[in-house]
């Protein structure tokens, strides 16, 4: 048994839960972890309930160890009205059993033309603001918007992408995309945006988090920013640590995701960045889709991977592959994400525990996946490691 629960979390467990944990851990090799915190997941509600709901995706998140989930603002309607956010959080807790943490829209309507009502969003309980993957009209708008956010002390979440370079691309620009006749997205589309955003945050003094970095040069830029002492953090999506553009062979739409799966060189750089601490956290980037969304030709299908159900198995593999120690893994998927989201006090107060069997073998099928979305490139594969019990209040 590996018990990674901080003392404050042990104190939050009831006597019944403690006794049950003791019994379960005596029967097998197990890990006892704090609740997982996800820095980016799309639960599809409001606006896209054909793919998932707060109830379906909340329950899938909870059963797979996620008690706290951060959602970006690009729902329908866009999350820009602070007075409506309390009701959304309440429904997520009542229907799905999870604590929802909301990124408000950085610009009005996410149109990239003028700042949103950031004061209202802060009053409504947003943990930060973001423009998701939507572009800004120009760099001056970005600068003025960040200056405005800085006046309210709001952190900004970035998903770096330069649309003039990424265009209508659907895959990493390289041999695989070229061979399949798919329009490519060059790595520099991410890194150019990232470099601009880093310079802007340095100028305005805001704190920033960069989500779902995918390429070698972006990790190198993050090292530079951290060495310079900028108030910056970053994460990577779990699937980027295991999949590359090789997985697109045969027009495999299940591996179509944005940002795209990159090269083996990029993946190795991401793994090194994770190990040396340049990358602070791992998110799920969960994007459930219904059964028809992936049936169109590759470029016309909908990007996204359903990740809640496979997340822990891939996390276990990171430890087995010596990419991370178990203690480092807990930092990347539990403790650091809570700090980045600014919810550490709430996280400790709520407490809870997750029991993981790192050696449990299971097959990824429609029946074994709890999410409404069955869209995963791991479908029908046998994975090892799964959450077997959660102890949440």
N, C-alpha and C positions, 0 to 999 in steps of 0.2 A: 504493500500500500504506500502510495506517495500522497501525503497530505500537504497541499499547497494553500490551505485556507489561512488568511491572516487572522490574528486573534479576535479582532472585532467581528469577523464573520462567524467564527465559532460561537461567540457569545450570543449571536442573533438566532441560532438554531434552537428549536424547542427540544425538550428532553426526549420526546418521541422520535424526532428526526435523528437526534444523536444516537439513540439506541438502534434505530433502523440502519443508520450508516455503519455502525460498528458490526452489525450482523452481516451486511452485504459485503463489506470490505474483508471480512474473514473468509469469505467463500472464493475469492478470486484476486488476481492482481488488478489493482484499481488505482485510479488517480482521483483525488478529491480536489476540485478546483473551485474558485469563486465563480459567480455568474459571468457569462460572456457578455461583452459590450460590442455591438456592431456599429461601426462608424458610417456605413452606407448600405442601406437596403431599400428596395422599392416594394412596398406592400400592396400597391395597385389601387388603394382606396385613399382618397376619393378619385373617381373619374374613370378607372379602368377595371371595374369589378368583374369583367369577363375573364380576367387573368387571375385575380385573387382578391381577398378582402382582409380587413383588419382582423376578422375572426380567424379565417383559414391560415393566413400567413403569421399572425400572432401566435397561434397555437403551434404551428410548425417551428417557429423561432424558439418558443419556450421549451418545447420537448427536446430540442437540439441544444439546449443550454444557454440560449440568448434570453436574458431578462430585460436588457436595455438595448433599444434599437434607435439609431439616428436615421431620419429620412430627409432626402433633399426636397427642394421646394417645387420641383417641376411636376406636380400633380395637376388634376383638373377639377376644380379651379386651382390656380397657382396659390401657394401658401404665402400670401402677402397681407392678409387681414388679421392682425394680432388678436382681435376680439373673438375670432372663430377657433383659435388653436386649443383653447382649454377643452372644448367639447370633443375635439379630435383625440386629445390625449386620454380623456375619460373613456371614450369608446374603445380605444386600443387596450386599455386596462380591463374594462368590463368584458369586452367580446373576446379578446385574444390573450389576456393575462400578461401583457408586456408593458413596460414603461417606455413610452414614445418620447423621443427628443427631436425637436423640429428645427430644421434650418429654414429660416425665412428667406424670401426673395430679396436679393441685393438690389436689383433694379425693378422698376414698376413693370409688372407683367412679364418679367424676365426678358424684356425687349432690348435691354442694353442701351437705353437712351437717356434715362434719368434715374436718380435714386428712388428707391421705394420708401415707404413710411417706416424707416428703421426704428424710430422712437416707439411707434405703436407695436412693432414686432418684438422689441425688447420688453415692453410692458406686458405683452402677451405670453412671454416665457420662452421665446426662441433662444436656443443656446448659441447660435451664430447665424450669419447670413451667407448666401451663396447665389451665384447665377447659374448653378448646375453646369451643364455643358453648352449653355447658350452663349453666343458671342456678344461682345460689346460693340457699340457703333464705331468707336475709335478709342485710342489710348487716352485721350483727354477725358472722355466720359469715365473710363476706368479710374483714372487718377482722382477726379473730383468725387466719384462715388466712394472710393476708399477713404478719402479725406473726411467725407460725411460719416461713414461708418466709424472712423476713428474718434469722432467727437462723442460718440455714445459708448466707446470702449468695447465695440463688438468685434469678435473674432470673425474672420472670413474663411470659408472653405472654398478652395479652388479645385476644379477638375480641368487641368490645363489642356487646351486644344486651340490651335490657330486655324480657323475655318478656311482661310484663303489657301492653306497648304493641305489640309485634310480633305476639303471639298466633299465630294460624294463617295469617298473611298469606303470600302467595306472590309479590307484586310490589310495586314502589314505589308508595306511595299517591299517586295523581295521576290525570290524565285517562285515560291508557291503561288502568290497572287498572279504573277506574270504567266505561269504555266496554265492556270485556270482561267485566264482572261478576266480577272477581277480587278477593279480599280483599287489602287493601293493607297495607304495612308503612311507617309514617311514618318520615321521616328522624330524628325526635326519639327513636325507639327506640334508635338507635345513639348519639346524642349525649348522652342522659340517662345511659346506662350509662357512656359514656366520661368524662363529668364526675365521676360518682361514683368511678370507678376512679382517676382522676387525683388526687382529694382523698385517697383511701385510700392511694395510693402515697406522696403527700407526707407523710402522717401516719406511715407505717410506715418510710419511708426505703428502700424497695426500688427496684431498677431495673426498668423495665417496657418492653415492646415491644407496640405496638398494631398488629394485623395486619388488612389488608383494609378499611381505612377507605373509605367510599363517598360521603360527603356533605359539602357545603360547610361546615356548622357544625362538623363534626368537625375539619376542617383548621384552622379558626379557633381551636378549642380547643387543638390541638397547637401552634400558634404561641404562644399564651398560656403553655402549659406550658414550652416551650423558652425563651421570653423570661424566664421565672421561674427558669430554671436547673435544672429537674427532670431527673433522669437517665432520659430518655424518648426512644424512637425509634418510628418507625411505617413501615408499608409500605402499598401499594395493589396490588390484583390487576391484571395487565396488561389483562384484558378490560374493566375499568372505564374505561380510558383511550380505548377505541374504541367501546364499545357503550353504549346508553342504553335506557330503558324503551320507546323507539320500536321497538326490535327485537323486542318481544313481540307486535307487531301480528299478527293472524291466529292467536293462541294458539300462538306459536312456542315450543314447549317446549325447543328447543335453547338458548334464551336464558334459561331458568329457572335461576337460581343464587341462593344465599344467602351474604352479603348481596345484595339484589336490585340489578339494574341501575337506576341512578337517573336523574335528569333531566339535560337538557343543561346547565343551570346548575351542577349538582353536578359534572358531568364537567369543565367549564371550570375550576372551582375546584380540582379535583384536579390538573389539568394545571399550573395556576399554582403550586400547592403543591409539585409535583414540580420545577418549574423554579427556584423560589426556595430550595429546600433544606429546606422544612418536612417534606416526605416524604423519608425516607432511602433507601427501597429499593422495588423492584418484585418481587412474587412471582408465581408462576404460578397459584397456587390450583388446581392440577391435580386434577381429580376425574373419572377415567375411569368410564364406565358401559357396561354391555352393551347389545345392540341393542333389548331390550324395555323398558328403564328409562324411555325417553322416549315410549313409544307410548300410554300412558294419557292421558286428558284432562289438560290443563295442570296443574291444581291437585293431581292425583293422581299425576303423574309424579315422577320423582326429580330433585332439583336437582343441578346440577353441569355443568361444562364441561371437556372434555379439552384441556389447554393446552400441553403440552410441545412439540407439533409446530408450533404457530403462534406460539410465544413470540418467536422470533428475528425473524420477519418483522415483527411488530408493533413490536419494539424498533428495527429498522432504520427503520421509518416515523417513529418519534419523532424520530430525527435528521434525516430528510428534511423533517419538518414544523417543524423548528427549535424543538421543545419542549425538547430536550436537545442539548448537544454530544456528540460521541462520547466524550470524556473523562468527561463527567457520566454518560453511560449506563453506562460501565464501573464507576463508583462505585455506581450504583443496582442493578446486577445481579450484580456480582462482589465488589468490595472492601468496600462498606458491609455487605452481608448477612453476610460472613464476620466482620466486627467485631461485629455485632449478635448473631450466634450464638456469639461467644466462641471462634471456631476459627481466628483469624488465623495463629497459629503453625503449626498443622497444615496449614492451607491453603497457606502458603508452602513448607513442607517437602515436601508432595506435589507442588506445582507443576502444570505442564501448560500447554497452549495450545489455543485454539479458533480455527479459520480460518473466517471468514464471508465469503460473497459477498453484499454488500448489494443487488445488482442482479439476482440470480438469480430469474427468474419460475418459479413452480410452482403447480400446482392442488391444492387440498385435497381429496383423495379417500381412500377406504378404503385404497387401495394406497400412497399417499404418506404416510399417517399411520402412524407406527411404534407408537404406543400401542395397547393393546387397545381402549381407548375411542375410538369414532369420533363421540362426541357433541360437536359444535361448531357454533355458528351461522355459522362461516366455511366450512362444507362446500360444495364445488363452486366456491368463489371462487378467483380467481387472486391470489396474494400475491407480494410481492417481497422477497427476502432470506432466506437460509437458511445454516445451518452446513453446510459442505461437507467438513470434515475436523476430527478432534480428535486431539490429541497428548497422551494420558494414559498414565501408566505402567501 
